[in-house]
């Protein structure tokens, strides 16, 4: 755990905020390179980036606040404080995804082709955020006695005192490693992709949902007992929704491919 990376002109630069900004800036650079590589117009990506970021941050913070309301009751100023994390990945992804689709359709651009072209940027950006989570101490794992367990000892992170000095699953690093590998595989596969437009993006989201459903069994910071199921978390419910909706989205992609095929 290393919540403060360094000081700049006397001001502390926090790990989570640094990697959050780095993830968005590198994501912007990645989408431009990926779109150019696939011969897609790059000028609309500026609007796409800012619309998606605003929708994503609003949704990510909103869902986190709703699911951790006791932390904010009586502290309205804390609603906008992101210095200790407090963003829900699924809460951000869904509105950002819908906003991106709406913008592309409004500009009469090929939604499915953009989804395939830009899909490596999403796992890469999220992986960088998870590195920040590890340094901050949020999204920590459950107790674990394996040889690769991590031990947090600092009180200025988000790991509760009861879990300090104990071996924990490095769930942040699990996710970062998986997402970096997924991004690399997508970059490698894209030039060889012969699937109908949209299917590569669909498979990307499906892969993450399956992984995230598994990962939450090893997270130690999540509230469980959703919908009367003792082990279920909100993230697992949303991951299941993504898994179950993938065949529907794949069918839409195939139907669109048949419709546009000469």
Helices and strands as residue ranges (DSSP letters): E 4-8, E 11-14, H 15-37, H 44-67, G 69-71, G 76-80, H 89-106, H 111-136, E 150-151, G 161-163, E 167-168, H 171-190, H 199-215, G 216-218, G 226-228, H 234-260
